[in-house]
């Protein structure tokens, strides 16, 4: 079942590091996986399509081109694991936390690993079948059909070698549909993509652009903040599919580069896959 883990970290020394460590956290997580399952780590490294995991940058660092680690503070790393082989590892890590991780040239002590939403609001776990059953039991999204996303780390999309930083409905839900149909046991219909493109619009947003150094130092532009989507043409079945994908975003991430720190996302008013009363969310912390 999809699992969102929060690693609580503390640096062992004060040091200057890159402001975004998404590539470094990805490498550290692969090394951690390789300790238990070298073949799985190699397969994940070679995968060029949909990877069954997402990895955040180090959360809690100052924003900017560089940051200073503080051994007196705690930081966080979030990883979501989306297939059975990875989920088995998450249980091991939660039971016996890895001792240290080397990230960005710094050793970080792992104080705790949790998938409990009671311990951290960005942790959680839910079966694919349960996520769908919860949506169906609640009747989809009848009433105001709105989905407000929080993009906690920069979200971007790639099309024909271009980087697109604006989270337009077709890009957001097309990305979610691709990942769901590649990883979930019950696929959603292709009509969802056309519905997102023709019937969903942005009706409210508070977004900022963020530049993150990519491979070779080339800046990649993404958007952080919140964005609300609504429908212009009602369709009960397809709105239910959109609701499934919106809740799935908590685990799958949105857009390109989700294994390297981009696209950490959640649906406002949802706690680890289940809708609650609408409330304001802050950044991952």
VMD Tcl script that draws the C-alpha trace (Angstrom):
set ca {
  {0.00 0.00 0.00}
  {1.25 3.55 -0.63}
  {3.28 4.77 2.35}
  {4.54 8.24 3.21}
  {7.53 8.18 5.56}
  {9.01 11.05 7.53}
  {12.67 10.73 8.57}
  {13.56 13.02 11.48}
  {17.18 14.06 11.03}
  {19.83 15.99 12.91}
  {23.16 16.99 11.30}
  {26.20 15.83 13.23}
  {28.10 19.06 12.46}
  {27.59 22.62 11.31}
  {28.25 22.91 7.58}
  {27.40 24.91 4.47}
  {25.32 22.89 1.99}
  {23.40 23.53 -1.21}
  {20.04 25.20 -0.67}
  {18.24 22.32 -2.36}
  {19.47 18.78 -1.77}
  {16.92 16.88 -3.83}
  {19.51 14.98 -5.87}
  {21.51 14.21 -2.75}
  {18.50 12.93 -0.80}
  {17.56 10.72 -3.76}
  {21.07 9.23 -3.77}
  {20.95 8.71 0.00}
  {17.62 6.89 -0.19}
  {18.88 4.64 -3.00}
  {21.93 3.82 -0.88}
  {19.65 2.95 2.02}
  {17.58 0.68 -0.24}
  {20.75 -0.93 -1.63}
  {21.79 -1.96 1.89}
  {18.72 -4.23 2.02}
  {18.00 -4.98 -1.64}
  {20.79 -4.12 -4.13}
  {18.80 -5.40 -7.13}
  {15.85 -3.18 -6.27}
  {18.08 -0.11 -5.86}
  {19.70 -0.79 -9.25}
  {16.28 -1.17 -10.90}
  {15.06 2.10 -9.39}
  {18.19 3.92 -10.55}
  {17.74 2.61 -14.10}
  {13.98 3.27 -14.30}
  {13.26 5.96 -16.90}
  {9.46 5.94 -16.76}
  {7.37 6.05 -13.57}
  {9.40 5.46 -10.42}
  {7.49 3.94 -7.49}
  {8.86 6.44 -4.98}
  {9.20 10.15 -4.32}
  {11.85 11.89 -2.25}
  {11.82 15.41 -0.81}
  {14.82 17.67 -0.28}
  {15.99 18.25 3.30}
  {13.08 20.11 4.86}
  {13.72 22.87 7.35}
  {16.84 24.28 5.67}
  {16.91 27.96 4.78}
  {15.87 28.70 1.21}
  {18.45 30.10 -1.18}
  {21.50 28.92 -3.12}
  {23.13 27.68 0.09}
  {22.19 26.94 3.70}
  {23.93 26.25 7.00}
  {23.10 23.11 8.97}
  {22.57 23.49 12.71}
  {23.23 20.45 14.94}
  {20.91 21.94 17.57}
  {17.94 21.68 15.17}
  {15.90 18.85 13.72}
  {15.22 18.55 10.00}
  {13.04 16.24 7.96}
  {13.16 14.09 4.87}
  {9.98 12.75 3.29}
  {9.83 9.67 1.08}
  {6.80 7.93 -0.38}
  {6.99 4.27 -1.36}
  {4.50 3.01 -3.89}
  {5.04 -0.71 -4.45}
  {5.16 -3.82 -2.28}
  {8.93 -4.34 -2.30}
  {9.56 -0.80 -1.10}
  {6.75 -0.93 1.46}
  {8.41 -3.92 3.13}
  {11.52 -1.80 3.62}
  {9.50 0.99 5.20}
  {8.36 -1.37 7.96}
  {11.99 -2.25 8.70}
  {13.06 1.38 8.84}
  {10.17 2.34 11.12}
  {11.08 -0.49 13.51}
  {14.84 0.08 13.47}
  {15.79 3.52 12.20}
  {18.95 3.69 10.06}
  {21.82 5.13 12.07}
  {23.12 7.85 9.75}
  {22.63 9.13 6.22}
  {25.26 10.92 4.15}
  {23.54 13.80 2.34}
  {25.23 16.72 0.64}
  {28.63 15.95 2.18}
  {27.16 15.97 5.70}
  {26.31 13.09 8.03}
  {22.78 13.23 9.40}
  {21.69 11.23 12.43}
  {18.33 9.52 11.85}
  {16.39 10.00 15.07}
  {13.06 8.54 13.94}
  {11.25 7.12 10.93}
  {7.46 7.14 10.98}
  {4.53 6.48 8.66}
  {1.99 7.51 11.32}
  {-0.16 10.52 10.50}
  {-0.55 11.03 14.25}
  {3.20 11.61 14.49}
  {3.49 13.92 11.46}
  {0.89 15.49 9.19}
  {2.85 14.56 6.03}
  {3.13 10.87 6.99}
  {0.51 8.21 6.34}
  {-0.42 4.99 4.62}
  {-3.48 3.72 2.77}
  {-4.23 0.85 0.40}
  {-5.10 1.71 -3.19}
  {-8.38 -0.13 -2.79}
  {-9.18 1.70 0.44}
  {-8.52 5.09 -1.14}
  {-10.97 4.31 -3.93}
  {-13.52 2.83 -1.51}
  {-13.41 5.96 0.67}
  {-14.16 8.17 -2.33}
  {-17.01 5.96 -3.52}
  {-18.51 5.70 -0.04}
  {-18.55 9.49 0.28}
  {-20.21 9.87 -3.13}
  {-17.29 11.42 -4.97}
  {-17.35 15.23 -4.82}
  {-21.02 16.14 -5.17}
  {-21.67 19.67 -4.12}
  {-18.98 22.23 -4.97}
  {-16.47 20.28 -7.09}
  {-13.25 21.99 -6.00}
  {-9.79 20.65 -5.31}
  {-7.24 22.90 -3.63}
  {-3.67 21.63 -3.80}
  {-0.71 22.68 -1.73}
  {2.57 22.39 -3.62}
  {5.06 22.25 -0.76}
  {8.12 21.81 -2.99}
  {8.46 23.20 -6.53}
  {6.18 21.58 -9.09}
  {7.10 21.53 -12.77}
  {6.29 19.54 -15.90}
  {8.25 18.49 -18.96}
  {6.83 18.48 -22.47}
  {8.90 18.11 -25.62}
  {12.14 19.05 -23.81}
  {10.52 22.13 -22.28}
  {10.15 22.82 -18.55}
  {6.64 24.09 -17.73}
  {6.30 25.58 -14.22}
  {2.59 26.42 -14.17}
  {0.32 23.72 -12.64}
  {-2.46 23.81 -15.23}
  {-5.30 21.30 -14.72}
  {-4.42 19.08 -17.68}
  {-0.78 18.87 -16.58}
  {-1.55 18.18 -12.91}
  {-4.22 15.54 -13.40}
  {-2.53 14.06 -16.46}
  {0.58 13.50 -14.33}
  {-1.48 11.93 -11.55}
  {-3.35 9.70 -14.00}
  {-0.11 8.44 -15.57}
  {1.33 7.52 -12.18}
  {-1.90 5.94 -10.91}
  {-2.34 3.75 -13.99}
  {1.33 2.69 -13.87}
  {1.29 1.72 -10.19}
  {-2.24 1.06 -8.92}
  {-3.99 -2.33 -9.39}
  {-7.21 -0.73 -10.68}
  {-6.67 1.64 -13.64}
  {-8.76 4.74 -14.25}
  {-10.26 5.42 -17.71}
  {-8.37 7.53 -20.29}
  {-11.38 9.87 -20.49}
  {-10.15 11.40 -17.22}
  {-7.35 13.12 -19.13}
  {-9.73 14.78 -21.60}
  {-12.05 15.78 -18.73}
  {-9.17 17.47 -16.92}
  {-8.21 19.32 -20.09}
  {-11.69 20.48 -21.12}
  {-13.76 20.69 -17.92}
  {-11.34 21.78 -15.18}
  {-10.18 25.35 -14.67}
  {-8.08 27.23 -12.12}
  {-10.31 29.48 -10.05}
  {-7.92 30.61 -7.31}
  {-4.18 30.44 -6.72}
  {-1.34 31.78 -4.61}
  {1.86 30.63 -6.31}
  {5.48 31.74 -6.34}
  {8.21 30.75 -8.75}
  {11.31 29.04 -7.35}
  {14.58 28.28 -9.16}
  {16.33 25.03 -8.20}
  {19.77 24.12 -9.49}
  {19.47 21.03 -11.67}
  {22.05 18.76 -13.27}
  {25.14 20.75 -14.18}
  {23.86 23.74 -12.23}
  {21.21 24.57 -14.84}
  {18.29 26.28 -13.03}
  {14.91 24.57 -13.14}
  {11.86 26.71 -12.41}
  {8.94 25.37 -10.41}
  {5.92 26.75 -8.57}
  {5.20 26.53 -4.85}
  {2.03 27.56 -3.02}
  {-1.62 26.68 -3.47}
  {-3.87 26.29 -6.48}
  {-7.60 25.54 -6.60}
  {-9.31 23.70 -9.46}
  {-13.02 23.49 -10.21}
  {-15.25 22.01 -12.93}
  {-17.20 23.83 -15.61}
  {-19.12 20.74 -16.77}
  {-20.47 18.25 -14.22}
  {-19.90 14.51 -14.66}
  {-20.38 12.36 -11.57}
  {-18.21 9.47 -12.72}
  {-15.27 11.55 -13.95}
  {-15.41 13.87 -10.94}
  {-15.09 10.79 -8.74}
  {-11.99 9.78 -10.71}
  {-10.56 13.29 -10.23}
  {-11.21 12.99 -6.49}
  {-9.29 9.70 -6.39}
  {-6.35 11.30 -8.18}
  {-6.46 14.38 -5.94}
  {-6.11 12.22 -2.83}
  {-3.45 10.10 -4.55}
  {-1.30 13.23 -4.96}
  {-0.30 12.99 -1.28}
  {1.64 9.83 -2.11}
  {2.49 10.10 -5.81}
  {3.63 13.70 -6.01}
  {2.87 15.81 -9.08}
  {4.87 16.56 -12.20}
  {8.48 15.84 -13.11}
  {11.41 15.19 -10.78}
  {9.38 13.78 -7.88}
  {12.26 11.42 -6.98}
  {14.60 14.44 -6.72}
  {12.66 16.75 -4.44}
  {10.07 18.25 -6.78}
  {6.29 18.07 -6.60}
  {5.59 17.19 -2.95}
  {1.85 17.84 -2.91}
  {-1.31 17.35 -0.90}
  {-4.98 18.12 -1.22}
  {-6.04 20.69 1.36}
  {-8.61 19.27 3.74}
  {-7.20 15.73 3.48}
  {-5.25 13.77 6.06}
  {-3.24 10.85 4.54}
  {-5.87 10.16 1.88}
  {-9.11 11.00 3.70}
  {-10.95 14.32 3.43}
  {-11.46 16.33 6.59}
  {-12.77 19.81 7.25}
  {-11.07 22.41 5.06}
  {-8.15 24.01 6.84}
  {-5.08 26.03 6.00}
  {-1.89 24.03 5.59}
  {1.68 25.17 5.96}
  {4.92 23.85 4.52}
  {6.27 20.44 5.47}
  {7.73 20.74 8.96}
}
mol new
graphics top color blue
foreach p $ca { graphics top sphere $p radius 0.5 }
foreach p [lrange $ca 0 end-1] q [lrange $ca 1 end] { graphics top cylinder $p $q radius 0.2 }
display resetview
